[in-house]
Amino acid sequence: MSETPPPPPAAPQPAAPLSEADERLYATLAQAGNILFPLIAPLIVWLIFRERSRFVDTEAKEALNFGILAVIVYVVSSFLILVIIGIFTWIAMVIVAVIFGIQATIKNNKGESYRYPFSLRLIK
C-alpha cells in the first residue's frame, strides 16, 4: 500500500482589477480619509489596492505624501504651541488639509487625478 502524496497547494491568484466605480470610490476614500486621519487612511487604501488599480495607486500615494506632510506639520506645531506660533500653524494646516482634501475628493470622485499644490514626494 503506497500513499499518494497530496497535491501541491495552488499558487495564489492575483487579485482581480477594480471596476472604474470601485477605483473612484477607493481613491475618494483615500483623499477624504486624509482629512480626518492623515497618513492612516491613505496608507490603508494604498497598501490594499495599489496592485489592483493604477488610478488608486497613484491617488492614494498622492494623498499619503500629503498626509506625511500634514503629520509633520501637526507634530512640529504641537511643540511650537509653547511659543504661541504653533496654534496658528496648527490651524493653518487644518484649513489647508480640509480645502485640499475636499478638492482632491471631488476630483477623484469624478475619476480625475489630483495633484496637491505642495507636498512631500517621499512615496514615488
C-alpha positions in Angstrom: 0.0 0.0 0.0 1.6 3.2 -1.1 0.1 6.5 -0.2 -0.2 9.1 -2.9 1.3 12.4 -1.9 -1.2 15.3 -1.5 -1.5 17.6 -4.5 0.7 20.7 -4.2 -1.0 23.8 -2.9 -2.4 26.1 -5.6 -0.5 29.2 -6.4 -2.2 32.4 -5.1 -4.1 34.1 -7.8 -3.6 37.8 -8.4 -6.5 40.0 -7.2 -9.0 41.0 -9.8 -8.6 44.5 -11.1 -11.1 47.1 -9.7 -14.0 48.4 -11.7 -14.0 52.1 -12.6 -16.6 52.8 -10.0 -14.6 51.0 -7.3 -11.4 52.8 -8.4 -13.2 56.2 -7.9 -14.6 55.0 -4.6 -11.3 53.9 -3.1 -9.4 56.9 -4.4 -12.0 59.2 -3.0 -11.8 57.4 0.4 -8.1 57.8 0.5 -8.4 61.6 -0.1 -11.4 62.1 2.2 -9.9 60.0 4.9 -6.8 62.1 4.8 -8.8 65.0 6.2 -9.7 63.2 9.4 -7.0 60.6 9.6 -3.9 62.0 7.8 -1.5 59.3 6.9 -3.5 56.4 8.2 -6.5 56.3 5.8 -4.5 56.8 2.5 -1.9 54.3 3.8 -4.5 51.6 4.3 -6.1 52.2 0.9 -2.7 52.2 -0.8 -1.5 49.0 0.8 -4.7 47.1 0.0 -5.5 48.4 -3.5 -2.2 49.5 -5.1 -1.8 46.4 -7.1 -5.4 46.3 -8.3 -5.6 49.7 -9.9 -3.1 52.2 -11.3 -5.5 55.1 -10.6 -6.0 54.1 -6.9 -2.2 53.5 -6.6 -1.4 57.0 -7.9 -4.1 58.9 -6.0 -3.6 57.1 -2.7 0.2 57.8 -2.9 -0.6 61.4 -3.6 -2.8 61.5 -0.5 -0.2 59.6 1.5 2.5 62.0 0.6 0.3 65.0 1.7 -0.7 63.1 4.8 3.0 62.7 5.7 3.5 66.5 5.3 0.4 67.1 7.4 1.5 64.9 10.3 5.0 66.5 10.3 3.4 70.0 10.5 1.0 68.8 13.3 3.9 67.4 15.3 6.1 70.5 14.9 3.1 72.7 15.7 2.5 70.8 18.9 6.0 71.7 20.1 5.6 75.3 18.9 2.4 75.8 20.9 4.8 76.6 23.8 5.8 79.7 21.9 2.3 80.6 20.7 3.0 80.3 17.0 2.2 76.6 17.0 -1.5 77.4 17.4 -1.5 79.4 14.2 0.5 76.8 12.2 -1.8 74.0 13.5 -5.0 75.9 12.5 -3.4 76.8 9.1 -2.6 73.2 8.4 -6.2 72.1 9.4 -7.6 74.7 7.0 -5.2 73.7 4.2 -5.9 70.0 4.7 -9.6 70.5 4.6 -9.6 72.7 1.5 -7.1 70.5 -0.5 -8.8 67.3 0.8 -12.2 68.4 -0.5 -10.8 69.5 -3.8 -9.0 66.1 -4.2 -12.1 64.2 -3.1 -14.3 65.9 -5.7 -11.7 65.4 -8.5 -11.2 61.7 -7.6 -14.9 61.1 -7.4 -15.2 62.3 -11.0 -12.4 59.9 -12.0 -9.8 62.7 -12.4 -6.4 62.9 -10.9 -5.5 65.5 -8.3 -2.0 66.8 -7.5 -1.6 68.7 -4.3 0.0 72.2 -4.9 2.6 71.4 -2.3 3.5 68.1 -0.7 6.5 65.9 0.2 7.0 63.4 -2.5 8.5 60.6 -0.4 6.5 57.7 -1.8 7.1 57.5 -5.5 
